[in-house]
Amino acid sequence: ANMTVRPLVTLGAPVLHRVAKAVPESAFGTDFLNGLVQNLIDTMRANNGAGIAAPQIGEEWRVFVVHGTGNNPRYPYKPAIPLTVFVNPVIEVIDPTPMHIVEGCLSVP
């Protein structure tokens, strides 16, 4: 299996300010989407990330992956979460109360 670790886009990059495009249904199961997801996983793991979104590697698609190993040195307080791929996620606010947490992000050096 060839690993492809992509460069991380950092805070201030225009791609991080734009609304990402929805992945068309026709892309599901294609080499394009499978390759994008594999690039995300490889890049996340190479940077000890717990998650990464396509815009963070310069791809304007609504795709992100998360994986909480439960023993990540970057996030020792994060629980184990199975490797999960999200495509075209929709966020629904179910409680408007703000959460006060320390957030980590690979795009913020």
Disulfide bonds with the S-S distance in Angstrom:
none
